[in-house]
């Protein structure tokens, strides 16, 4: 089951990467098919909020497998890290997203 999910995730990830490459390279095909989508994707590639969310999601996704190794390497961190470390991390991501929304008021098409 996990291999199927990993394969599906890989296909989706490569499709997104191909789409981003087409957008960044200024593909006429995508612009001809859907200029609004092309403009939004071009803006999304430049969006600090989207990059921050992607980085945060990758960090939070990898944390369950990395946390035991981190705590084994640095045992002094164990009292500082709560049992459910994901709640504060997710709350932090929400607060950062709200602050980014106040900081950035430009729509994706205008970037």
N, CA, C and O atoms as a DFTB+ gen file, in Angstrom:
444 C
 N C O
     1  1       0.823      -1.202       0.000
     2  2       0.000       0.000       0.000
     3  2       0.860       1.257       0.000
     4  3       0.578       2.209      -0.727
     5  1       1.924       1.257       0.827
     6  2       2.776       2.442       0.897
     7  2       3.495       2.700      -0.417
     8  3       3.727       3.853      -0.781
     9  1       3.851       1.631      -1.137
    10  2       4.542       1.809      -2.415
    11  2       3.618       2.462      -3.442
    12  3       4.065       3.277      -4.249
    13  1       2.340       2.109      -3.415
    14  2       1.383       2.702      -4.351
    15  2       1.232       4.192      -4.064
    16  3       1.206       5.008      -4.986
    17  1       1.134       4.541      -2.798
    18  2       1.012       5.946      -2.419
    19  2       2.277       6.703      -2.821
    20  3       2.196       7.820      -3.331
    21  1       3.445       6.099      -2.594
    22  2       4.702       6.742      -2.968
    23  2       4.800       6.929      -4.476
    24  3       5.257       7.973      -4.941
    25  1       4.376       5.930      -5.243
    26  2       4.398       6.056      -6.702
    27  2       3.453       7.162      -7.162
    28  3       3.811       7.963      -8.026
    29  1       2.253       7.212      -6.594
    30  2       1.292       8.247      -6.967
    31  2       1.836       9.625      -6.610
    32  3       1.707      10.563      -7.396
    33  1       2.436       9.753      -5.443
    34  2       3.021      11.027      -5.031
    35  2       4.144      11.435      -5.980
    36  3       4.266      12.610      -6.326
    37  1       4.966      10.471      -6.402
    38  2       6.072      10.753      -7.313
    39  2       5.561      11.239      -8.660
    40  3       6.106      12.185      -9.227
    41  1       4.506      10.592      -9.179
    42  2       3.941      11.004     -10.460
    43  2       3.382      12.419     -10.363
    44  3       3.601      13.239     -11.255
    45  1       2.666      12.704      -9.288
    46  2       2.106      14.043      -9.096
    47  2       3.226      15.071      -8.948
    48  3       3.152      16.157      -9.522
    49  1       4.255      14.734      -8.185
    50  2       5.366      15.672      -7.980
    51  2       6.069      15.979      -9.300
    52  3       6.368      17.139      -9.580
    53  1       6.338      14.957     -10.114
    54  2       6.999      15.195     -11.394
    55  2       6.097      15.975     -12.347
    56  3       6.585      16.782     -13.139
    57  1       4.800      15.745     -12.278
    58  2       3.875      16.513     -13.115
    59  2       3.892      17.984     -12.722
    60  3       3.886      18.863     -13.583
    61  1       3.912      18.245     -11.430
    62  2       3.957      19.630     -10.953
    63  2       5.278      20.280     -11.355
    64  3       5.303      21.436     -11.777
    65  1       6.369      19.540     -11.225
    66  2       7.669      20.084     -11.622
    67  2       7.677      20.407     -13.109
    68  3       8.179      21.459     -13.507
    69  1       7.128      19.520     -13.941
    70  2       7.075      19.767     -15.386
    71  2       6.230      21.002     -15.682
    72  3       6.590      21.810     -16.537
    73  1       5.114      21.149     -14.981
    74  2       4.254      22.309     -15.184
    75  2       4.964      23.597     -14.777
    76  3       4.856      24.610     -15.468
    77  1       5.687      23.565     -13.664
    78  2       6.428      24.739     -13.208
    79  2       7.524      25.099     -14.209
    80  3       7.737      26.277     -14.497
    81  1       8.219      24.095     -14.737
    82  2       9.266      24.357     -15.734
    83  2       8.655      24.999     -16.976
    84  3       9.233      25.923     -17.548
    85  1       7.488      24.510     -17.393
    86  2       6.829      25.105     -18.559
    87  2       6.446      26.551     -18.282
    88  3       6.586      27.413     -19.150
    89  1       5.968      26.816     -17.082
    90  2       5.538      28.178     -16.746
    91  2       6.734      29.112     -16.675
    92  3       6.709      30.206     -17.240
    93  1       7.783      28.682     -15.982
    94  2       8.956      29.534     -15.812
    95  2       9.640      29.794     -17.150
    96  3      10.144      30.890     -17.394
    97  1       9.655      28.785     -18.011
    98  2      10.313      28.961     -19.302
    99  2       9.472      29.786     -20.272
   100  3       9.922      30.088     -21.377
   101  1       8.262      30.152     -19.873
   102  2       7.410      30.977     -20.715
   103  2       6.786      30.199     -21.855
   104  3       6.708      30.689     -22.982
   105  1       6.340      28.983     -21.563
   106  2       5.765      28.116     -22.584
   107  2       4.564      28.781     -23.268
   108  3       3.598      29.170     -22.612
   109  1       4.643      28.900     -24.575
   110  2       3.533      29.475     -25.337
   111  2       2.322      28.556     -25.322
   112  3       1.183      29.022     -25.378
   113  1       2.565      27.242     -25.246
   114  2       1.466      26.281     -25.255
   115  2       0.538      26.513     -24.069
   116  3      -0.678      26.606     -24.238
   117  1       1.111      26.608     -22.863
   118  2       0.283      26.801     -21.669
   119  2      -0.405      28.160     -21.711
   120  3      -1.572      28.276     -21.335
   121  1       0.292      29.168     -22.155
   122  2      -0.301      30.501     -22.240
   123  2      -1.433      30.531     -23.263
   124  3      -2.413      31.252     -23.077
   125  1      -1.308      29.754     -24.341
   126  2      -2.364      29.713     -25.352
   127  2      -3.572      28.940     -24.850
   128  3      -4.710      29.301     -25.149
   129  1      -3.332      27.881     -24.089
   130  2      -4.441      27.049     -23.599
   131  2      -5.220      27.775     -22.513
   132  3      -6.449      27.833     -22.556
   133  1      -4.508      28.326     -21.545
   134  2      -5.185      28.976     -20.430
   135  2      -4.301      30.099     -19.896
   136  3      -3.479      29.860     -19.012
   137  1      -4.449      31.303     -20.406
   138  2      -3.570      32.390     -19.976
   139  2      -3.733      32.774     -18.502
   140  3      -2.774      33.209     -17.863
   141  1      -4.936      32.613     -17.968
   142  2      -5.150      32.949     -16.555
   143  2      -4.387      31.969     -15.665
   144  3      -3.729      32.376     -14.707
   145  1      -4.479      30.672     -15.986
   146  2      -3.743      29.664     -15.222
   147  2      -2.243      29.897     -15.350
   148  3      -1.515      29.786     -14.364
   149  1      -1.776      30.217     -16.543
   150  2      -0.347      30.478     -16.749
   151  2       0.117      31.655     -15.893
   152  3       1.192      31.599     -15.295
   153  1      -0.680      32.715     -15.831
   154  2      -0.320      33.887     -15.025
   155  2      -0.299      33.540     -13.536
   156  3       0.593      33.975     -12.807
   157  1      -1.265      32.771     -13.095
   158  2      -1.304      32.384     -11.678
   159  2      -0.133      31.479     -11.323
   160  3       0.479      31.643     -10.267
   161  1       0.182      30.529     -12.190
   162  2       1.301      29.631     -11.917
   163  2       2.627      30.387     -11.928
   164  3       3.510      30.109     -11.117
   165  1       2.768      31.346     -12.850
   166  2       3.972      32.167     -12.882
   167  2       4.115      32.937     -11.568
   168  3       5.213      33.051     -11.023
   169  1       2.999      33.462     -11.069
   170  2       3.023      34.159      -9.781
   171  2       3.258      33.221      -8.618
   172  3       3.914      33.588      -7.643
   173  1       2.726      32.004      -8.714
   174  2       2.899      31.030      -7.631
   175  2       4.355      30.624      -7.481
   176  3       4.827      30.389      -6.369
   177  1       5.064      30.541      -8.589
   178  2       6.483      30.184      -8.528
   179  2       7.258      31.265      -7.790
   180  3       8.246      30.963      -7.121
   181  1       6.831      32.515      -7.898
   182  2       7.512      33.647      -7.239
   183  2       6.974      33.934      -5.839
   184  3       7.479      34.826      -5.158
   185  1       5.960      33.193      -5.403
   186  2       5.299      33.481      -4.137
   187  2       6.111      32.970      -2.944
   188  3       6.405      31.779      -2.846
   189  1       6.466      33.879      -2.046
   190  2       7.187      33.497      -0.832
   191  2       6.307      32.627       0.071
   192  3       6.798      31.706       0.723
   193  1       5.015      32.922       0.104
   194  2       4.095      32.165       0.954
   195  2       4.018      30.705       0.510
   196  3       4.047      29.798       1.341
   197  1       3.923      30.485      -0.777
   198  2       3.831      29.110      -1.275
   199  2       5.133      28.353      -1.000
   200  3       5.094      27.192      -0.594
   201  1       6.284      28.997      -1.216
   202  2       7.563      28.338      -0.930
   203  2       7.693      28.048       0.565
   204  3       8.183      26.984       0.944
   205  1       7.266      28.972       1.413
   206  2       7.329      28.764       2.852
   207  2       6.432      27.595       3.268
   208  3       6.830      26.771       4.092
   209  1       5.224      27.521       2.702
   210  2       4.320      26.420       3.015
   211  2       4.888      25.086       2.542
   212  3       4.768      24.079       3.240
   213  1       5.501      25.070       1.369
   214  2       6.095      23.826       0.867
   215  2       7.236      23.359       1.766
   216  3       7.356      22.171       2.065
   217  1       8.072      24.304       2.193
   218  2       9.169      23.962       3.087
   219  2       8.643      23.473       4.436
   220  3       9.135      22.482       4.977
   221  1       7.646      24.167       4.973
   222  2       7.056      23.750       6.248
   223  2       6.383      22.393       6.165
   224  3       6.503      21.582       7.083
   225  1       5.672      22.137       5.063
   226  2       5.021      20.830       4.890
   227  2       6.056      19.719       4.780
   228  3       5.865      18.639       5.339
   229  1       7.147      19.970       4.066
   230  2       8.203      18.963       3.945
   231  2       8.849      18.687       5.302
   232  3       9.136      17.538       5.639
   233  1       9.076      19.745       6.074
   234  2       9.665      19.582       7.406
   235  2       8.742      18.780       8.317
   236  3       9.179      17.836       8.975
   237  1       7.478      19.154       8.355
   238  2       6.527      18.472       9.239
   239  2       6.301      17.029       8.784
   240  3       6.092      16.145       9.614
   241  1       6.340      16.788       7.474
   242  2       6.142      15.434       6.959
   243  2       7.320      14.526       7.322
   244  3       7.121      13.341       7.592
   245  1       8.529      15.058       7.333
   246  2       9.715      14.255       7.630
   247  2      10.010      14.139       9.121
   248  3      10.823      13.312       9.532
   249  1       9.361      14.955       9.922
   250  2       9.656      14.989      11.351
   251  2       9.417      13.668      12.082
   252  3      10.238      13.311      12.927
   253  1       8.337      12.917      11.810
   254  2       8.140      11.671      12.570
   255  2       9.289      10.678      12.417
   256  3       9.648      10.002      13.381
   257  1       9.862      10.582      11.236
   258  2      10.963       9.635      11.057
   259  2      12.278      10.202      11.572
   260  3      13.163       9.437      11.955
   261  1      12.429      11.517      11.592
   262  2      13.689      12.127      12.010
   263  2      13.762      12.399      13.508
   264  3      14.857      12.456      14.067
   265  1      12.620      12.567      14.168
   266  2      12.617      12.966      15.582
   267  2      13.363      11.985      16.490
   268  3      14.140      12.439      17.330
   269  1      13.172      10.659      16.370
   270  2      13.942       9.759      17.253
   271  2      15.452       9.893      17.051
   272  3      16.213       9.830      18.016
   273  1      15.887      10.076      15.805
   274  2      17.318      10.232      15.538
   275  2      17.848      11.538      16.112
   276  3      18.948      11.584      16.662
   277  1      17.060      12.598      15.980
   278  2      17.475      13.902      16.517
   279  2      17.606      13.826      18.034
   280  3      18.580      14.323      18.600
   281  1      16.629      13.207      18.692
   282  2      16.671      13.110      20.153
   283  2      17.783      12.179      20.624
   284  3      18.336      12.383      21.705
   285  1      18.124      11.155      19.828
   286  2      19.233      10.277      20.185
   287  2      20.569      11.007      20.060
   288  3      21.486      10.777      20.849
   289  1      20.673      11.888      19.065
   290  2      21.915      12.643      18.854
   291  2      22.093      13.743      19.905
   292  3      23.202      13.994      20.376
   293  1      20.976      14.397      20.266
   294  2      21.038      15.521      21.210
   295  2      20.017      15.270      22.323
   296  3      18.906      15.799      22.266
   297  1      20.373      14.478      23.324
   298  2      19.405      14.163      24.383
   299  2      18.982      15.377      25.210
   300  3      17.946      15.329      25.873
   301  1      19.749      16.453      25.189
   302  2      19.381      17.643      25.958
   303  2      18.114      18.302      25.414
   304  3      17.473      19.081      26.118
   305  1      17.751      17.998      24.172
   306  2      16.533      18.569      23.583
   307  2      15.254      17.897      24.089
   308  3      14.172      18.476      23.993
   309  1      15.372      16.680      24.627
   310  2      14.185      15.913      25.004
   311  2      13.256      16.661      25.966
   312  3      12.043      16.625      25.757
   313  1      13.759      17.337      27.009
   314  2      12.815      18.058      27.883
   315  2      12.180      19.282      27.212
   316  3      11.123      19.742      27.642
   317  1      12.813      19.807      26.171
   318  2      12.296      21.002      25.512
   319  2      11.225      20.707      24.464
   320  3      10.432      21.585      24.121
   321  1      11.199      19.476      23.956
   322  2      10.269      19.127      22.882
   323  2       9.070      18.393      23.477
   324  3       9.242      17.358      24.121
   325  1       7.853      18.914      23.270
   326  2       6.665      18.255      23.830
   327  2       6.383      16.928      23.124
   328  3       6.906      16.665      22.041
   329  1       5.546      16.093      23.756
   330  2       5.204      14.801      23.159
   331  2       4.516      14.997      21.810
   332  3       4.840      14.313      20.839
   333  1       3.577      15.921      21.751
   334  2       2.885      16.196      20.495
   335  2       3.483      17.475      19.899
   336  3       2.916      18.559      20.034
   337  1       4.613      17.334      19.254
   338  2       5.342      18.481      18.713
   339  2       4.635      19.074      17.492
   340  3       4.925      20.198      17.084
   341  1       3.716      18.315      16.920
   342  2       3.070      18.754      15.679
   343  2       2.073      19.888      15.903
   344  3       1.914      20.751      15.040
   345  1       1.403      19.892      17.051
   346  2       0.446      20.969      17.326
   347  2       1.111      22.347      17.338
   348  3       0.618      23.257      16.672
   349  1       2.214      22.532      18.073
   350  2       2.853      23.851      18.024
   351  2       3.412      24.185      16.639
   352  3       3.380      25.344      16.223
   353  1       3.918      23.188      15.928
   354  2       4.430      23.457      14.583
   355  2       3.321      23.895      13.636
   356  3       3.493      24.843      12.869
   357  1       2.197      23.216      13.688
   358  2       1.079      23.586      12.818
   359  2       0.521      24.955      13.216
   360  3       0.177      25.759      12.351
   361  1       0.433      25.218      14.512
   362  2      -0.026      26.536      14.958
   363  2       0.941      27.619      14.481
   364  3       0.519      28.700      14.071
   365  1       2.229      27.324      14.537
   366  2       3.226      28.267      14.040
   367  2       3.079      28.513      12.550
   368  3       3.207      29.651      12.097
   369  1       2.812      27.466      11.781
   370  2       2.617      27.632      10.335
   371  2       1.386      28.499      10.055
   372  3       1.403      29.327       9.144
   373  1       0.324      28.308      10.835
   374  2      -0.887      29.114      10.641
   375  2      -0.594      30.583      10.942
   376  3      -0.996      31.465      10.183
   377  1       0.104      30.846      12.044
   378  2       0.437      32.228      12.401
   379  2       1.338      32.855      11.338
   380  3       1.144      34.014      10.971
   381  1       2.318      32.104      10.842
   382  2       3.212      32.623       9.803
   383  2       2.421      32.928       8.537
   384  3       2.672      33.942       7.885
   385  1       1.463      32.061       8.176
   386  2       0.636      32.317       6.995
   387  2      -0.203      33.587       7.163
   388  3      -0.354      34.364       6.221
   389  1      -0.739      33.790       8.346
   390  2      -1.528      35.001       8.593
   391  2      -0.637      36.236       8.481
   392  3      -1.031      37.230       7.870
   393  1       0.557      36.180       9.063
   394  2       1.475      37.313       8.976
   395  2       1.919      37.559       7.535
   396  3       2.046      38.709       7.114
   397  1       2.154      36.490       6.779
   398  2       2.533      36.644       5.368
   399  2       1.384      37.269       4.581
   400  3       1.622      38.045       3.656
   401  1       0.159      36.944       4.931
   402  2      -0.992      37.507       4.225
   403  2      -1.069      39.019       4.446
   404  3      -1.411      39.762       3.526
   405  1      -0.753      39.477       5.664
   406  2      -0.731      40.913       5.916
   407  2       0.435      41.589       5.198
   408  3       0.320      42.729       4.748
   409  1       1.546      40.883       5.096
   410  2       2.747      41.451       4.476
   411  2       2.625      41.518       2.958
   412  3       3.085      42.482       2.344
   413  1       2.015      40.512       2.347
   414  2       1.931      40.433       0.886
   415  2       0.485      40.656       0.475
   416  3      -0.385      39.854       0.814
   417  1       0.224      41.706      -0.230
   418  2      -1.149      42.016      -0.658
   419  2      -1.310      41.962      -2.174
   420  3      -2.330      42.399      -2.706
   421  1      -0.324      41.436      -2.857
   422  2      -0.355      41.388      -4.320
   423  2      -0.919      40.025      -4.749
   424  3      -0.455      38.993      -4.264
   425  1      -1.906      40.005      -5.644
   426  2      -2.418      38.718      -6.128
   427  2      -1.357      37.995      -6.969
   428  3      -0.438      38.618      -7.499
   429  1      -1.502      36.679      -7.078
   430  2      -0.505      35.880      -7.792
   431  2      -0.337      36.315      -9.243
   432  3       0.768      36.250      -9.781
   433  1      -1.421      36.758      -9.886
   434  2      -1.327      37.157     -11.296
   435  2      -0.428      38.387     -11.484
   436  3       0.174      38.565     -12.543
   437  1      -0.343      39.230     -10.455
   438  2       0.399      40.481     -10.578
   439  2       1.884      40.338     -10.255
   440  3       2.637      41.299     -10.412
   441  1       2.315      39.181      -9.816
   442  2       3.724      38.993      -9.462
   443  2       4.580      38.793     -10.664
   444  3       5.792      38.621     -10.537
